[in-house]
Amino acid sequence: MDRRRLSDSEIKSALGRLANWELKEGKLSRKFRFRDFNEAFGFMTRVALVAENLRHHPEWTNIYGTVLVHLWTHEVQGITDYDLILAGKMDVFAEAVKRPLPVG
């Protein structure tokens, strides 16, 4: 997959599929809220492993149970498929934190 900058219409279409994400200052942005710091940090750890595999790292901050994320590809000065992939993975991981995983 190349790191081609997406058009405005491609970004708008993607936002229709990504719940709770918005475009802020040219970046995909979302605020994730967790019960506590441990949940937030666990989420960030899972995302970090995927980001490292993609070689695409988020701009984010963490304060207690809140993680604020901005996704943007520096090489193209815009949003790429890599940002959409990472956003989708973040959504999956955030949802998994909210429900216990089955034992066994």
Buried (B, 14 or more C-beta within 10 A) or exposed (E): EEBEBBEEEBBEEBBEEBEEBEBEEEBBBBEBEBEEEEBBBBBBEBBEEBBEEBEBBBEBEBEEBEBBBBBBBEEBEBBBBBBBBBBBBBBEBBEEBEEEEEEE
